[in-house]
Amino acid sequence: MISTFQRGGYPMDPYAKPNERRVGLNRPKISHLPSEIDKRTRSQRRAAKQEITAERRAIKKAARRNLKKQLQDELAQES
């Protein structure tokens, strides 16, 4: 019997060619820069990414607060 699940619980095609079976956790990892140039670890890259998203979130939050304040000021002037 052919198992339809690979290690990690990802479904796979039982009729796939041998090179097409490397999916899910078993897939080859792509590195866009050689290790001589980019010496960061995976956790360092993740931390940098989270830092950027936190900064963007803060910018959006400040913009929303600013727009809300402007709206409240406009409503206060009309009353």
C-alpha positions as CSV (number, residue, x, y, z in Angstrom):
1,M,0.0,0.0,0.0
2,I,1.3,3.4,-0.9
3,S,1.2,6.0,1.9
4,T,-0.2,9.3,0.8
5,F,1.6,11.2,3.6
6,Q,5.2,12.1,3.9
7,R,7.1,12.8,7.0
8,G,5.6,15.8,8.6
9,G,2.1,15.0,7.7
10,Y,2.0,16.8,4.3
11,P,0.0,15.1,1.6
12,M,1.9,14.0,-1.5
13,D,1.1,12.7,-4.9
14,P,1.7,8.9,-5.0
15,Y,2.1,9.2,-8.8
16,A,4.8,11.9,-8.7
17,K,8.1,11.4,-10.3
18,P,11.1,10.9,-7.9
19,N,12.2,14.5,-8.1
20,E,8.7,15.8,-7.5
21,R,8.4,14.0,-4.1
22,R,10.5,16.5,-2.3
23,V,7.8,18.8,-1.0
24,G,6.8,20.1,2.4
25,L,9.4,19.8,5.1
26,N,11.5,17.5,2.9
27,R,11.9,20.2,0.2
28,P,15.4,21.6,-0.6
29,K,16.1,24.9,1.1
30,I,16.7,27.8,-1.2
31,S,19.4,30.2,-0.3
32,H,19.7,33.3,-2.5
33,L,23.1,34.3,-1.2
34,P,26.1,32.1,-0.6
35,S,26.9,31.4,3.1
36,E,30.2,33.4,2.7
37,I,28.2,36.6,2.1
38,D,25.2,36.1,4.4
39,K,26.4,34.7,7.7
40,R,23.1,35.3,9.6
41,T,21.3,32.4,11.2
42,R,17.7,31.6,10.6
43,S,16.7,33.1,13.9
44,Q,18.6,36.3,13.1
45,R,16.8,36.7,9.8
46,R,13.5,36.0,11.5
47,A,14.2,38.7,14.2
48,A,15.1,41.2,11.5
49,K,11.9,40.5,9.7
50,Q,9.8,40.8,12.9
51,E,11.6,44.1,13.6
52,I,10.5,45.5,10.2
53,T,6.9,44.3,10.7
54,A,6.8,45.9,14.1
55,E,8.0,49.2,12.7
56,R,5.4,49.1,10.0
57,R,2.7,48.3,12.5
58,A,3.7,51.3,14.6
59,I,3.7,53.6,11.6
60,K,0.1,52.4,10.7
61,K,-1.0,52.8,14.3
62,A,0.3,56.4,14.5
63,A,-1.3,57.2,11.2
64,R,-4.7,55.9,12.4
65,R,-4.4,57.9,15.6
66,N,-3.5,61.0,13.7
67,L,-6.5,60.6,11.3
68,K,-8.8,59.9,14.3
69,K,-7.6,63.1,16.0
70,Q,-8.1,65.1,12.9
71,L,-11.6,63.8,12.5
72,Q,-12.5,64.5,16.1
73,D,-11.1,68.1,15.7
74,E,-13.2,68.6,12.6
75,L,-16.3,67.4,14.3
76,A,-15.6,69.6,17.3
77,Q,-15.3,72.7,15.1
78,E,-18.6,72.0,13.3
79,S,-20.5,71.7,16.6
